[in-house]
Structure formats: C-alpha cells, structure tokens
C-alpha cells in the first residue's frame, strides 16, 4: 500500500495494541469460518440505498468499492484482515491476491457479478471483459464478497457492508421479492446480539422515510448496540440543519453510543482521484467552517468527522470482543461436544456390505422371533413402538373381542310361549354368570312353542313322544353359520397388528443402512410373506368352520353337565308359571341360609319342603334336592321342547369354547408365529445377496444416502472450523 493509505481507519497505529489484539483475535476466528456457528462480534453497516454506506466503508477501510450510475451493493461485502483459505464448501477464493490498491474496485465488481450469476463458473467473470450482467441474473444474494486486507503494521478490522433497504424495484431487473430478500438479509446480521449496528442515515432524505432505523430499533430497541451515522450533510435543505444537528446532540432517537456525522468526498472529488488523507483533510475543513456544525459545543465535536467515528467503533467493538470472549469459549466447547456427538450418532459408511447385511438380517429375524414368542410389556415403549405394547399384548384384546362375538351368537331360548313374552320376566342362568360374567346375548329370541312346532314338523316315522335329532342339528347349524364373520374379522385384525409391528421392527433395524433401499426391499418381502401367512390362516379358519358342520364332541361330561343345568333352569321357568305356589316354596327353601344341598339336616325344619325332603330320607330315598320335587308334578306337554332347548344350549357352550380356542390357535400358528417361520431363508432368497451377483447387490444396498453423506461432511467441516477456532482461542489467555 502507498504512504497515503498506511494506517487508515481501524488500521491506524493510534489504535491501542490491546484493542488491536482483540480485533486480531476475532478476525482470526472469522478466518476459520466459525462465524457461521458462533455469534462473533462484528459491525454491520445498514441503511437505505444511496445512503452513503459504501462511501463510509471506503473511509474506514481505505478500499475503493464499485460505484457507477445505477449500481448498488447487491450482496454483503465483508472486510477483515488477512487469513488462510478454509477449504470449506461455502468459501471460494476469487482470483489471485491483489498488490495494487487500484485493482480492488474492479475485482469486487467481478466478484459481485459471479455471486449474482451462480449458474456460471466463477472463473469466467475473471477472464471476460466487464459487461452488463445477463437478464436472468439474481437481483440480490445472501452470499458474501469477503475482502482479506493485509499490510505492514495493519491491525484487524471487521465489518460488513449490507445491501441498502429498498422500497421498489425496476421492471427490467428484479422483482417484488427482492424487497423482502434484502430485508431478511439485513435482519440475519443485525438480529445477532454480538452485532454492532452502524446505522447510516442520509441527510438529503427525510429521516422518517428511511426504514433502516425502524429495523434497527426492532432488534435493538434500547439502542445499546447501535451507532448512528449521518451522511451527506452537505445536501441538507436550507433551514433543516438544526433538526439534523439535534441527532449529534443525542436529542432525537437517543442512542447509547450517540450519533455521528461524517462527510465523504463529492463525486467531482472522486473523479479527480482524491486520496484517503486528502479526503479526511477536506472533511475536517468542511466541519470546521460550515454551520451549524462548526458552532457546536466542544463536547459535540467528538461526534463529527470519520476519525472520531473510527475511534468510537474501535472502542465499542474491542470492548464487546473482550466481554464476549469467555462466552465464545464456552459456546465453542459446547458446540464441539454437540458436533462430535452428532457425528457419532450417524451410521458409518459401509466397509463390508455383505457381512453387514448378513448381520442385519440375522439380528432382524432374531428380533422377530422374540416378538412372536412374546415379550414382557414395556411401559416406556422401548422396543415395541407406540405405547410400549408388545405383539402378544396387542393381539389379546382382539381375541377377547372375538370370544365375546362368538358367545353372543348363543341361541336365546325362552321356556314360555311368544304370547306370554310381555307378561313374563326372564333372567340369564346364574351358573353362566358365575362362569363367564355378564355377556351380551343374541337379539333373536326363540320361544318354546316355536321349538315344539319345529319339532313336530320334523317328525316322520318316529313313535309317539320321539323327535328326530335334525331339530337340534338345525338350531346348531344356524348358530355355527354366524361364526364365519367374527373369525374372519379376527384374522384380519391380527394380520394388521402383525404387519404394523413388523414394519416398525424393519424400520428399527434397517433405517440407517444405505439409502433405504434395503429397508424398502425387506418391508416388501415381509408384506408379501405376511400376505401368504394370512391366506394360510384363512384357509385354516375355513377348514375349522367345515369341521363344525356336524355336531360332535367327546367332551361328554361337560355336555351332560350343561344339559342338566340348562334343563333345570328352563323347567324352573316353566314351573313358576304352571305351579307358581310350589315354585315359590322351593325358592324360599333355597334362600334359607340354614338349608343345605342334601336332606341330611342338623336342625329340624318345619317348612313344607323341608318336611318332604326329611320324609323321603326316612323312607330311604336319599339324594333328592328341592329342585327335583317339581318332577313329582304332572308331566309338562312342552317337555320335549325343553329337552331340545337344553341339548342345543349345552352343545353351544362346549362347541363355542372349543371353536374360540382352535381358531385363535390357528391364527397364532399361521400369522403370529408364522411370520418367523423360514423368514431368514425367505429373505436371503428374495434379496439374492448370496447369489452370483450378491456382492454387487450388497454394494448397491450399502450405498450411502446423500443426506447422510452430506450431513457427515457438513458436521466434519463444522468440527474442523470449531477445532481451528479452538486453537486460536487457546493461544490467548482469557
């Protein structure tokens, strides 16, 4: 650099060595790229378009930025000291280092063109002559032009010239979205707590019409990190100078670090090639001779001129850096730990695809077997999925629902005629409630007169008093016919549960392998395998239903016991109607707590029933119960129907329990336990991983998902940035 530019701005030797060290440290941290991960202190220059931001940057940095009619800053321009390239994907060196200061403006212009035309290689903008950008170029961009400025005895500086806030766009370039894009771009910088906002306000435009102040106030409402800068004071309208000088006095929109006012070279001076030193001298003369600035008290003079602004920026920035360094160190350590943890959680790239796939398949089939065999319930949900419900636990409720559905098909016989239905009360057999609890009954009621009528119609050559078994069989067949639907519903429900559980297990075992192709293939194979299991289970159900076509049972003991209980229950219902007085005496005797189930009594009873039972015992007739006394009465003409009803109802109790068990077992065998049967062989055969092309197939399955690879690469780059920043921090005593 020439003598005219040595020690300019924040690079001035007047800046204390301690502050220079603070600035130097942060800029070395920035050179590692860690600013994308940590909130590093920096200065962001914001303002409306043509507010003089770029001219202000030139006065601070000594670097000439692109300027021409119709041009503006269209991407962030960050200026900080020299540092080595990061080798990160988000950073690209644009051209060789520049030794001649006069070439900087052209290089920045070309770099901006490259950023605004991302569809073209960046190097083409270094090779071609400067010309207007193509019509399809971007209007603005979040990407930055970064200037690495270095020189002898030059301290570090760090600031960002952001695109100016705009209120409208031209029809030939840009769109209404650019207004929001620029606002969001500026917001991304100034919302950070460690960003010092250098608010640029042009005096040639009404203050209220410059939206940058409102945006700064939104993110710094107390004005603690905002420094206001008035530019272009030479263009103040006549009579308005007093209102602008009130900012410098901090009387309007007061800020903790005050407002400053600077004057940059005019366009004519720039054309004549004014130097930085000449520009500062010209500025000093202007403020010393121009009212009302020259008339301000001495305490306000320190807020005029670029040199005073630079000194203030140096103090504020270095103080913020000193305050933030301990926090940055803690944030850095936490970020390193978090980054390493996330890297460790990512599946490593496959080194032995065939071996890894074999291990995955074996572990998967073993896990399927464990679930099919049954696992203890897990309230935390680990290993089971939603709600911690295991496979067997999930099947149990639908099995119980199936049992109740079959039980509800029981024929509802009534031991009285249909014409008496409205005058008779009826209760379920007490022995059934003790066995099964209260269960819903069939909505179809069959009355005793209907049973007898059907029995009479079925008679052919039978002797009087005899009825063919076809009557019982017809009732049984009609009941069994209702079992098909609940059995199919159970089968479908269990299939859905098994399918859902196996899908979750497939995801658990294969979701992190490769690009997900293996998971998809295994899921498809399992789905097909389960469909075959479902088909076999439904075939078993049809076969079991066919077995029930003919009434049969070797469980004669329970069949006889149920028949005896049902016929007694039905007879009792009949006797309450035809022999209500005897029935009431029997009921009263049975309710007496001193009565027993035998006629052997320890206390002499004086009721009629007790006397009868005692008298029968005296003549040697033992084992008679109170219910048996109803048989001493004249025969009931409905007795044949009572026998048929008891036969059918007793057989139902035996058959429905048998059917519920065997259907549930068949579904469990074919679906629940069937899913694991030969599963490993099916997987190997379907995947063909052991075939002639097995190695190629395994390699394709193991191909890493781009998302995982990109995430690993991003985390490694981030860890590299953090480690480099950590080395810089450890070299400084905090």
N, C-alpha and C positions, 0 to 999 in steps of 0.2 A: 504494500500500500504506500501511497505517497505521503509526504510530510503533512499535507493538508488534511489527511484523514486519520492520522495516527492518534489514538486516544480519544476518539469521538464517542459521544453519548455515554452509555453504560460502560463502555470500554475505557473510559478516561482513567488515567493514573490517579486522579483525585479520589476515586472510589477506594475506600479503605481496604487493606489486604484481607481483613476478616470477612468483609462483605463479599469481596471477590471470591474468597474460598467457598462461601455459601452458594453463590451463583454458580461457581465452577462445579460444585458437587451435584447440584440439581441438573445442570446441563449434561454432566457425565451420566447421570441416571437417565435422562431423556435420550441420550445417545444409545442406551441399551434397548430402547423401545418400551421400557416398563411403564411409560405414561399411559398406555392402553389398559394397564392392570391396576395402577395405583393413581391416586389423586395427587399429582405433583404440583407444587406452586408454579404458576406462570401468569403472564399478563396477556389478556385478550383485548384487542382494540376493536371496539364496536361503534357503529354509528350508521346513519343513513348514507345512501350512495352520494358521492361527491361531497362528503362532509370533511374531507381532508385527512382521512385515515392514513392512506399510503404516503402522503407528504410527511405526516407526523412520524411514520415508521422510518422514512429516509433520514429525518433529522436525528432520530435516536440511533439508528444502525449505521448510517453513513453509506448505505447501499441504495442505488437508484432502482426504483421499481418501474415496471412498464407503465407508460402514460401516453395516451393519444386520444384524439377525439372519438367519443363513443365507446371507449374501453372502460372496464372497471374490474375490480377484483372478483373473480368468479370461483375461486376455491381458496381455502385457508392457506396463508403463507406464514410458515413458522420460521423464525430466525433464532438460532442458537449456535453455540461455539462448535469448534471442530471436534470430531469424534469418528471412530471407525465404523464402517458399514456393519449392520447387524446380521445380514444374511437371512432376514426374516421375509416371509412371503409378502408382507404388506409394505415392504420398503424396497425401492429400486433406485439405484444411482443413475442420474440422468446426465450423461456426458462426463468429460474429464474435468479435473479441478481447474478453476479459473484463477489466473495470476494477475490479470489486468482488470481493474475495477470497472472499466468502461464496458466490458463484455457482459456484466451481470444482468443488466436490464434485458438484453436480447435473450439470454438463457432462461430467465424467469418467464418471459413471454412464451417461449417454445415449450417450457415445462407445463405451463397452463394449458396450452393447446393439446399437449399429449394427454393430460388428465381429462380434458373435456371431450376427447375423442378416443375412448378406451377400446374401440373396435379396431384400432390401428396400432401396430407395434410402435413403442415409444421412440425407438431409434430413428424412425423415418422423419420425425419432427426436428431431429438434429441435422439431417442430411439435406432436406429440401429448403428452398428459399422461403422466406417468410411470406405468407399469403393469408387471405381470409379463410377462416375455418369452414368446412363443409356445412351444408344446410342441416344435416342430420346430427350435428354435434350437440353435446349437452349444453344447457344454459349455465348450470352451476354443478358443483360436485362437493361431496364430503371429503374427498381425498385432498391431501395437502402437498404444497410445494415447500420442501424443507431446505433452508439455506444453512450450510455449515460454514460459519465465518471464523477465520483464524488469522492471527498475525502476531508479530513480536510484541510482547508486553500488552497483550489484549486479554482483558478479563472476559468472563462469560456473560452473555445476555440471553434472555429467553422471553419471547413474546410472539403473539400470533395476530396477523392482520386478517380479519374475517371479512367476507363479502358484506357490502352495505345492505341494510334492510331496504326493501323496495316496496312500493305501493302499486306499481303497474308494470306491465311488460309490453314490449313491442310486438306487433303482429308478425314480423318477419323472423323473429328469433325468440324462443322461449315460450312459456305457457303460464297460465294462472297458477299451476302447481309450483312454479319457481318461487313464488312469494312465500308459500308455506315451507318449501325446502330450505330457503335461506334462513327463515326464522328458526326452524328446527336445528339448522347447522349452528347458528349463533347460540341457541339455547344449550346445545350439547356441551359447549365450552363453559358458559358463564354459570350454569347451574351447579358446577363443582365448587365445594366450599373453599378449595385452595386456589381458586382463580381470581386474580385481581382484575377487575373490570375497568378498562381505560375507556371511559365513555366520551366519544368525540361528538361535539355539537357545533355545527357551522353557524356563525353569527349572521349569515346572509339569509337565513330562513327562520321563520317564527319557531320559537322553542316548542310550542305546543304541537307543531306539525311534525316533529322529529320523534318517531316511535321508539328509538333505541333507549331513551330514558325510561319509558314505561316498562320495557322489557327488563332493563337492569334493575329497576325498582321491584319488579315481580320476584326476582331471585335474590335480591339484596335489599329488602325493604328498609333496613335501618341505615343503609349507606356506609357500612363498616368496611367494605372491601371494594368500593367504587371510587375512582378518582376521575373527576370531570375535567374535560379539556375543551376550551372554547377555541375554535379555529376560524380563520378568515376574518379577524376583527377589522381589517381594512375595508370590508364590504358592508359594514353596519350602516343602515339607513340613517339619515340625518335625524337627530332628536331621539334616537333609541339607544345611544351608547350607555346612558345611565342605567337602563334596565339590564344590560349585559354585564356592566361592571358590578352590579349587585351580586352576581354569581361569585365573582372573585372574592367579594366580602363575605361569602357564605350566608347571605341573607335570603337567597332564594334556593329552594331544593338543597338544603344544607347537607353536606357530606362530611364524614369523619376526617377524611384526608383532604378536604377542601376541593375547590375548583381552581383550575389553572387556565391561563390564556397564552397562546403561542401564535406567532406569525411566521408563516413559511414563505419562501420566495415566490414571486409572481410568475406567471407564465413567461413574461418577457425576460425576466432574470434567468429562468431555467434555460431558455433558448440561447442565452449568452454564455451558458456553461458556468454559472456561479458555483463556487466551491462550498464545502460544508462550513469552513471557517468564515468565509465571506458572508454566507447566509446568516450565521449566528451574529456576526457584527452588524449586519443590516437590521436584523431583528432587534438587537439591543438599541440601536439608534432610533428605530421606529417607536418603541415603547417609551424611550426617554424624551421624545419630542411630540408625541401625539396624545391629545386629551381624549377621554378623561384618564387614560392610563398613567400618564406622567404625573398626574395630580393626586394619585392615590397615596395614602399614607405609607410610610416605610414598612409597616408590618404587612402590608398587602403586596408590596413589590416582590416579595419572595414567591408569589404565585404567578408572576409574569415571566415569560421567556422559557425557551426549551431547556436551557441548562438547569433552571430551578426544577422543572418538571422531571428531568432525568435524575437529579439528585433525590427527589422525593420517591420516585419509582425505585431507585436503588435501595433506599432505607426500608420502604414498605415491603418490597419483595424479599430482601435479605432477612428482615425480622420475621416474616411469615415462614421462610425456609427454616430458620432456627427453631421456631415454635413447632413446626410440623415434623422435623426430623425424627424425634423419638416415636411419634405416631406412625410415620412412614416405616420405621424399622419394625415396629410391632405388626403392622399390616403386611409387611413383606414376609415376615416369618410365618404368619398365619396363611398367607397365600401359597407359600412354598409347601407347607404341610398339606393344605387342601388339594393342591395340584398333584402332589405325589400320591395322595390317597385316591384321587380320581383316576390317575394312570394305573394304579394297582388294581382298580376295580374293572378296568377294561380287559376283555379276553385277549390274551397274547396271540400274535399271528401263529397260524398252524405250522409246525415244523415236521410233523409226521401225520399227514391226513388220514391214512388208512388205520394206523394204530389208534388215533384219537377217535375216529368214527366207531371203531370196534368197541372201544371203552365206553363211548356214549351209548351205544346200542345195548351193551350188557347191563350197564347201570340203569338204563331206562326199563328194560324188561324185568330186572330185579325189583325195581320200584313198583311196576305194575303188579307184580306177583304179591308184593307186600300189601298193596291196597286191596287187591282181590281177596286176600286171606283175611283182611280186616285189621285196622289199626285203632288203637285206643283213641277216644275223642280228644281233640286238641282245642281247648277254648281260645288259644291265642291265634289259631288259624294257620300256623306254620305247617307246611307240608300238605294241607288239604285245600287251600284256596279260600273261597268266601265263607266266613263264619266258622271256620275250623271244623266243618262237618266232613267226616270220613265217608268213603264209598258205602260201606255197610250201613252206617248210621243214616245215610241219605235214602237208602233203599227201604229201611224199616217202616217209615210212615206210609209209603205207598202199598207195602204188603199188608199193613193193618187196614188200610182203606179197602183193599181188595177183599180181605176177610169179611169185613162188615158188609160189603156189597153182595157177596155170595150169601151171607147169613140173612140178608134182607129178602132173599128170594124164597124163604121158607113159606110153605102154604099156610094161610091163616084160616084154620078150621074153627067153626063155631058149633057147639053142641046144641044149638037151638035153631028153629026154623027162621027163614028170612022175615016172615010176617011178624015175628017177635023181636026183631032187631032193635026197634025203637023203645022197647019196654024192658030190656034185659041189660044188666051190667056185665062186663067181661074183663077179666084180668089175666095177664100172662101167667104161665105156670111159675110158681115160686121156685121150683128146683132149677129152672133155666136161668132165672135172675141170679141165683146163687152161683151158678157155674160161669155165666157169661156177662153178668151185669145187664143193665137195660140196653137193648139193641133195637134199632128200628125194624118194624115188621113190614110185611108185604101190604100193599094198598088194596090187593084183591082178596076179598073175604069169601070163603066157601062155607055155606050153611049145611047143616046135617041133612035137611030134606033134599038138597041138591045132590049130596053124596049118595043118599039112598036111591034117588031117582036114577042116577047114572048107573048104580049097581044093578038095579032091576032091568035097565035097558041092555046091560051086558050079559044077562042070563040067557043061556041057550038050553042045553040038556041037563043042567045041574038039578040035583034033587032039591026039594024044598029046604030053605034055610042055608043053602050054599050059594056062594058067589064066586065068579072066576077072578083069578089074580090080575087079569088085564085091567081091572078097575084101579088097583093100586099102581100098576105099571104106568097107566095113562097119566095119573097125577104126578108120578115121579118123572116121567119123560118131559112133561110140560115144565116142570121146575128146572130140570137139568138143562133144558134148552136156553134158559136165561143166563147160564153160566158163561157162555162164549164171550159175550161183550166185556164183562169185567175182567176176564182172563186176558183178552187182547189189550185192554186198556193198561193192565198191569205190565204186560210185556213191553208195550211202547214206552211207558213211563220209566221202567228200569233201563231200557235202551238209551233214553235221553239222559238219564243220570250218569250211566257208564260213559257215554260219549262225552259229556261235559267234563267229567273227571279226567278221562284220558287226554282230552285236549289240553287241560291245564298241566298235566304231567308232561306232555310233549313239549309244551312251551317252556316249562321249567328246565327241562334237560337240554333243549336244542336251540333256545332263542339267541344264545350268544355265539353260536357257531356259524362262521362264514357269513354269507349274505342272507341267510334264512331259507335257502333252497332245500337244505336237508330237513329243516323243520317242516316245511310245506310238504315235502315228499312223505315223510313219516306220518304226518297228520292225514294225508290222503290214503296211505296204506292202512292206517288204523281205522279210518272211517269205512273203507271197503271191508276190512276184516270184521268189524263190528256189524256191518250190514249182513254179512254171511252168518254171523252168530245169531242175529235177530231172526233170520229166515229159519235157522235150525230150531230156535226156541219156539217160533210159531208153529212149526211142524210138530214139535213135541206137544204143544197145547192141543192141537187138533187131534193128535193121537190119544191124549188123555181124555178129551171130550168123547171120542169114539168109544173108549172103554166104559164110559158111564151110560152108554146106550142101553145096556142090560143091567137091571138092578142085581147087585151081588155084594156079599160081604161074608167073610169068615169071622168077623167080629161079633159072633152070635151073642156073647154075654152082654155087651153094651146094647146091642139091638133089642134083646129081650128086656133088659132093664128099662130102656127108654120107652118101649111099648107098654110096659106095665105102668110106668109113671104117667104116660100120656092118657092111657085109657081110664086110669083112676081120676085124672084131672077132668077129662071130658064127662065121665059118669057123674062126678060130683056136680058139674054144671047142670047136668040133666036132672039130678035128684033134687037140687034146690028148687026146681020148678014143679016136678011131679010129686015130690014128697018133702015139701018145704019144712014140715014140723020135725021129721026125723033128721033131716039135714041140719036144721038149726041145733038140735040136741047134740049131734055129732060134733059140730063146730064148737059148741060150748064146752063139751068134754075135752076137745083137743086144746082149747085155750086155757084150761085149768092147769096151773103150774104143778099141781100135785099128781096129775095124771102121768102115765108112762106109756111106752110103746108096747108094753105087754100087759097081760091080765094079772100078773103077779103084783099085788099091792101090799104096801106096808101099813096103809091106813084104810079102813073100811069106808067105801064111798057109798053115798046114799042116792046118787043120781040114777036115772033110769038106765043110761048107757053103761055106767059102772056096774049096776046090778046085773045087766045082761052078760057082760064080759065075765063077771065073777061067777055067775051061774053056769056059763059054758065051761069055765075052768073046773068047776066042781064035778061036772059030769065027764071030765076027761077030754074036753075039746080045747086044746091049747093052741097058742099062736094066732089067735084071732085078734085083729085090730079093729078099731072103731070104724074105719072106712069100709071094712068088709061087711058090716051089718047091713049096708044098702043092698047087698046081694040077696038078702032074705025076702026082699020085696018081690012083687010080681015082675016078670021079665018086661024089659023096655022094647017096644016094637022097633026102635031105632038102634038097637044093639048091633046089628050087622054094620051099620054106617059108622058107629063108634069104633068098631074093630078096624075098619078100613082106614079111618082117620088116624088112629093110633099107629097102624102099620106104616102109613106114608110118612107121618111126622117123625117116627122113630128112625126110619131109614134115612130121612133127610139129615138128622143130627149126625149119624155115623158117616154118611157119604160126603156131606159138605166139609166136615173137618178133614176127611181124607183128601178131598179134591184141593182144598186150600193148601194143604201141606205139599202134595206132589207137584202142583203147578208152580208153587214158589220154589221148590227144589229144582224143577226142570229149568226154570228161568235162571236161577242162580248157577246151575251147571253149565248152561249154554251161553249165557250172557256175562254174568259177573265173573265167574271163574273161567268161562270160555274165552275171555279176551286174552288171557295169558297163555292159553294152550297153543303150543308151537309158534309163539309170537316171534321169537328170535329167528327161527328158520324162515318164517314168512318175510321178515324184514330183510334178512340177508339176500333171499331170493329176489324179492321185489326191487331192492336197491341195486342189485348186481355188483356190489362192492368187492366180491370175491371172484368175479368173473374175469375173462381175458382183459377187459378194459377197466378193471377195478381201480387200478392206480389213477387212471385218467379221470374216472368218475369221482373218486375221492378228492382229487385235486380240485375239481370243479366245485364240489360241495364245500371245500375248505376255503374257497376264495373269499377274502375278507370283504365285508360290506364297506363301500366307500365312506359311509357315515362314520363307521368305527375307525377306519384308517385316518380319515380327516380329523376326527376328534383326537386321536392319539397324536397325530402330527401337530395339531394346534396346542395340545397340552405340553408336548415336548418343547415347542417353540416358546410357549409361555414360561415353562420351567427354566429354559435357557435364559430368557430375559430376566426372570426373577433371580436366578443364580448370579448372573452378571451384575445386576443391581446390588445384590447382597455383598459381592466382593467390593464394590465401590463404597458401600456403607461401612463395611468392616474396616476399611482403610482410614476411616475418620472417627475420631473419638467423639462420641455423642455425650 
